[in-house]
Every structure is written in structure tokens, then in C-alpha cells.
Amino acid sequence: MGVPDPSIAMSPLSRIIVSLCIAILGVWWLIGDGADGGQGVRARSRYHSGAAYLKGAVVLDDEIPGPYVQVEIACRFGPGEGDVVRKWIAATAERRFVVDQLPAGEATISFGVGNLDEPIAVLENVTIPASGPVLDERLAGVDLRGRLNVFAFRAFDPDGVQLGDAMIGYRAAGTERYTDEVELVEGVATIVSPYPLLDLVVLAPGLRFHEEQAVSQSGELVLREGVPVQLALPAEIDPARDSIAISVRLVRAEPEPRVAGSTRPLENFLAESGEYTFRGTEDLELTLDSPGVYEVQWRMLEQDGSDSWQPLQVGQLAPARIEVEDTYEGQRFVLALPLAAYRRALEGR
């Protein structure tokens, strides 16, 4: 027996059904093209499991790398106020993004970089269908040109040798908290930020440290040795109000230094003895040689004449302890100075 001809075996109705199936498959293939860059049937098929999906692209200045842009989808669905589903995704190097498995509802799409609280652009009232692609022409090219700045930094040790391993924390100039961090890649750290001025802090292995404020352009960062520390007094203590000075010394298991008067200027005296002085309530900023547990030994000084200082007798005091960690942000410690002893010394003057 010969092999039957398929065109003879199929009825007219069967031919129509087959033609419709081929047409549907062709449309399904075409819908997947576009923002996914033609990744093929296997990549596209995951966007068509019944839930909605969206695809789009961002338009950036030529010097801005695409992968630095983050896309957040906040989709509200359900009766009344409804529930919110959030999804995050990074744009690709080609500046495209795809988000799937979205519930039907209204969405707000935010675009930002890093861990910033405020987005650099927002699309509101984006309608998410029950299934299939989101049809919103705004997604085809979200224009972010002129909203971002790019910085590139190289780091060097105190001897001028370029570093290949370092962490750079950054924030908007003048703000309190470092919001993001980047590492050196092939000796260069690239930062993309909406802020034109940045505060930088750098930490590299070997306890090399650098801090710079209000940086406006790319450049070279020369690190210094040490770990940054800030020391603060308790709120109840104000040396300026009480007309004294408080000196502190950080040591690692050394005996408490002998208390002796000095007829030398205060700044020279303290610098040579390894002490730091509080004249008022402002924090002291210093750099320690290494992390670890330190004893904070302290004493009170009273001015005796125009340039000489004498210690006030406060009795034998157990030193406070602080634990300094190896961190690029540095640490701030409020010293646990005994308030009762402080007051007794003031009364005994």
C-alpha cells in the first residue's frame, strides 16, 4: 500500500482549522518581538501563561549605561482600594525591560537608579489587561535624557599605586545617609546618579580610607591609612558652658596615663600625648590605625593662665570601651562619661 496524500485525507473543515491554527501561531510569535530583542519562542512563551505582561524601553543620554536604570511596577487591583503588587527589574544593556505575571488593574511605573527614595520619572494610570501585552504607547520610549549624571573614579593608595579593590559609598551632597555603594571594576568605579554633586567615602583593603564632599566630576581618589571614627559627648555635658576642656585618649590595653599639669599650649600638648580635645559639644573626627576594641580614657582640664592647663581631680575612673569596625561609613560613638564624677569635679574647683 502507498502512503495516502494528506491533502486528499483532509476535509475542507480540517483545512480551515489548520489554517486558523497556523495564523494564531504566527500572531503569537509576532507579539513576542520588540522589547525582548527577539530572544526566541522559548523566552517569549513565559509571557503568555494567562497573565498580563509589559515591555518597554528607556531613552538615555549616550554616555549613560542602560543597566543602571531600575524599573518598579506598582500594580493596584481588586475591589475598593484593592491590593498592590510590586515588581522590580533592571533595564538591559540595550535599555529595554520586560515584566510579566502582572494582575489586571491600574499600574504606576517608576524609573530610578540605585536605592534612591525618589524616582526620576513616573508613568501613572497604566492599564493592565487580564492577559496579554500592555498597550500603552508611553512604554515604547520613556525619555530620561538630561536627568542623570555619570561619574567615573579611580582609587590610589598613599604611595600613588592604583587600587584594583575598593568600595565607594555615595550620597547626594550635604545629606546624612550614604544611599548606595559601588565597587571598582577593572580599576574604575562608575556611578550614575540624578544628583550633580556627590559626597564620597571610600574603603579599601589594608585600612585605606578617603572622604570627599561635593564632588562634581569624575576624577582620582587618593586614600589615606586608617579607620574613620566620630566621638560625641553625652547631651548633659557641655565643656564650653562649664569653661573647661575634656580630653580623651583611645588605647588598646595600655595603662591609664599619668595625670600631669602642663604649661604648654593645649593643642600642642594634646597632639603630642595622643589625646583629642572637646572644647564644646561638636563631634570629634579622628582616624584610628586599625579596627578593634578601644578603651576611652578621659580627663577634664581647666585653664590656668592664658596658655597653661591643669587637670581637674575626678578620681579613679574606669575607662569606657568602644568597638571600632572596618566600615567605609565610619562610626559615631557617644562616650559613656560618668556624669556624677563630672559634676563633682566642677563643684570642687
N, C-alpha and C positions, 0 to 999 in steps of 0.2 A: 504494500500500500504506500502511496505517496503522502507527503506532508500536505495537509489542507492549506489552502490560501486564506490568510486571516481576513482579507477584505471580503471574501465570499462568506466566511463563517459569521461575520458581524452583521447584525441587523442595522437598519437605519437609526433606530433609537440608541443602540450601543455606540454607533459612531458619534452621535451628538453628545452623549455622556462623556466619552473620551476626549472630545474636543473641548468641552467645558472644563474638564479637569486640567488639561494642558494650559488653557488660558488662565485658570486660577493660580496654577503653579508659577506661571510667568509673572503675574501681578505680585505674588508673594515675594518672588526674587527681586523685583524692581523696588519694592517698598524698602527692602533692606539696604539699598545703595544710598550713598550720601555721606552722612556724618561719620559712619563707621569705617569709611575709607575702603569699601569693597573687600571686607575680610572673608567673604565666602559664606556658603549656606550654613556650615556648622556654627559659625559665630553669630549669624543673623537669627538662626532658629530660636535662640533663647529669648528673643524679644517678642515672640508671638505665642506665648503659652496661655493666652486669655487675658492677661493684664495689660495695662497701657504702658507705653514707653515713649521717651522723647529723645531727640537727637538735635544737636546744635553746634555752633562754633563761636569762638570769641575772636574779635579783631583787635590786635595789639600793635603797638609801635614795633618797628623792625628789630630793635635791639632787645626786646623783652622775650625771654624764653617762654614758650607755651605751658610747659608742665608746672609752672609756679602758680597758675590760676586754679583756685578751688571753686567748685560749684556745689551749692547747697540747695536742695529741693525741699520745701516745707509744704506738704500737700494736706489740705483740710478736707475731710469727708464725713459723711454721716449726717443724721438729723440734728436740728438745732445748731448749737455751737460746733458740734462734731468733734472728731479726733484729728490729731495731726501726726502724719508720718514724715520723718526727716531722712533724707539720703544725702550722702556726700560723695563726691567723685572729683578727681583731678582731671583737668584738660590734658590731652595728649600733646606730644611734641608738635603735632600738626594743628594744635589749637582747637581740637574737636572734643566733644563729650557725648556720652550716651548713658542714659539712666533708664532702667527697666523696672518691672514689677511695681508700678505705681497704681494706687487705688483711684477710682473715679472721684472727681471733686475739683476744687479750685486750689491752685498752687501759687506759691510765691517762690521765685528763683533768685537766689543771691549769689553774687560773684565776689570773691575776695582773694587774699593771699595770706598764707601763714595762719597764725592764731589770732588775727585781729578781731576785735569785737564788732567793729563797724564794717559793713560791706562797701565795696567800691562801686557797685551797680546792683540794681534790683529790678526784676520784672514781676509785676503784680497781675493778678487776675488771669492766670494762665489756666485754661480749661483742660482738665484731664478726662478723656473719654473712658468708657467702661473697658475698652480694649483697643488695641491698635495704636497707631502713631498719634502723637500730639501735633495738631495742625495749628501752629502759631508762627506766623512769618517772622516775628521778632527773634526767634531762636536761630534763624539762618546766619546771623552775624551780629553778635552782641558787641557793640563798639566800646572798647575800653581804652582807646588811644588817648594819650595825654594824661592818664590817671595814675600811671605807675612810673617809678624810678628804679633804675638798675645800678647797683654798686658792685665793684669787684675789688677784693682786698688780698694782699699777700702779707704774710707774717714773718718777722725776722727775730732771731734771738739777740741778746745784748751785744754779741760779737759780730752781728751783721750776717749771720748764716740763715738762709731762708729755711723756714719750717715746713714740713710736709704734713704735720699732725697738729691741729689746734681746733678749738671750738670758739665760735664768735656768737655772743649774745647781743641782741639789739632791741631798741625800743624807739618810739618817737621821742625826739629831743625834748628834755625837760619833764618827761613823765616819770612815774615812780617805779614801774614794774617792767622788767625785761620780758617781752611777749614771745620772742622767737629766738631760735638759735640755728646756726648753720655750721657745717664742717668744711675744712679745706678739701677740695677735690683737685688732685694734681697741682697742689700748691696754691690754689685760688679759691676764695670763698665768694660766692655770688649771692647777693641779697636783692630781692625785688620787693619794693615797699611803696605804698602811696605817699609816704612822708618824705619831703625833700631834705630834712635834717634828721640825723640819727645819733643816738648815744650808743657807743660800742663798749663791750667788755670782752676780753679775750683770755682764754686759759689754754695753756699748752703743757704737755708732759714736762717734768723737770721743774715744776712750780714757776713757770714763767707767766707773767701777768701784764696786762695792758688795759688801760681805760681811756676813752677819748669821748668828748662831748661835742654835740652839734656838728657832726661830720656831714659835709655837703657833696662830697665827690669821692670817687674811687682813689685808692692810694696804698701806701705801705704802712704797716703797723710794727713798730719796734717794741718788743716785750721786755719787761724787766723781771728780775728774780723776786719770788716771794708770793705770799698769800694775803689778799686784802682783808682787813678787819675794821669794823667801826665799833667804838666803845661809847657808851652813853651813861650818864648818871641817873639815879632814881629821880623821880619827879619832885621829891621833897627837898632835894639838895641843890643849892644854887651858890657856887663859890663867889660869884660877883656880888650877890646880895649880902653875903656874910664877910666880905672883904678878906678872902683868903684865896689860896690856890690848892688844888688837890693833885698830887702826882701819883701815877700808877706805874707799876713795873710788871711786865709779864715774863715769867721764868718757868723753866721746866723742872722742877725738883731741886732748886737751889735754896739755900737757907735765906731767911729774910735778911735784907741788907741792914747794916748798922745805920742807925739814925744819927746824923751829924749835921751841925749847922754849916752854913756856907756864907762867905762874904762875897761870893761871885754872883754875877747876874744870873737870874733864874733860868733863862733859856739855855745859856752855855752850861750851867750846872746840870740841868736835867738831860741835855743832849749827851754829855759825856758819861753820865751814870746810867744811860739806857732807860730813862724814865720819860713819861709823857705827862703833860700837864693840862688840867681843866682850869680855865680862867672863868668860865661861865657855864651855861647849860648846853652849848653846842657840842655835837659829837666830835670825838677824836677819830681821825682816819690814819691808819698805820698799816704797814706791810710787814708781816712776820716771815721768818725764813722758811718755815715749814708748817704743815698742819699738825694737830695733836692736842693734848690736854695741857693747858697752861694755868699756873697759879697767878692770880692778880693780887699783888701786894700794893698797899696804898698807904699814903700818909698825907697829913694836912700841913700846909706851910703858911706862915704868917710873915708879912713883910716887916722887916726890922731896919728902918732907914730907907734911903732912896733905892738902893740896889741889892741889899742883902736880905736873905730869907732864913727864917728859923722854923724848925718843925714844932708843931703843937703836940703835946703829950696826949695820946689817945689810948695808951695801954697796949698790952699784947693782944693782937687781933689775928684770928685765923683767916688766912687768905681765901678769897673766893676762887672758884675754878670755872674755866670756860673750855669747851671742846671746839677747836677750830677745824673745819673740814676743807677739803680741797675742792672748792667750787668757784666757778668764774663769776658768780654774782656777789661773792663776798658774804660776810655775815655781820650782823649787828647784835651786840650784847649790851644789855642793861646791867650794869655792875651791881652785885648784891653787897653794897657797902652798909655796914651796920648803922642805922640811923641813930640809935641811942648813944653809941660811942661818939658819933659826930656831934651831937648836941652837947654831950658832956665836955668835949674839947672846946667848944665855943664858949660855954659858960665859965670854963677855967682860965680863960685868957686874962 
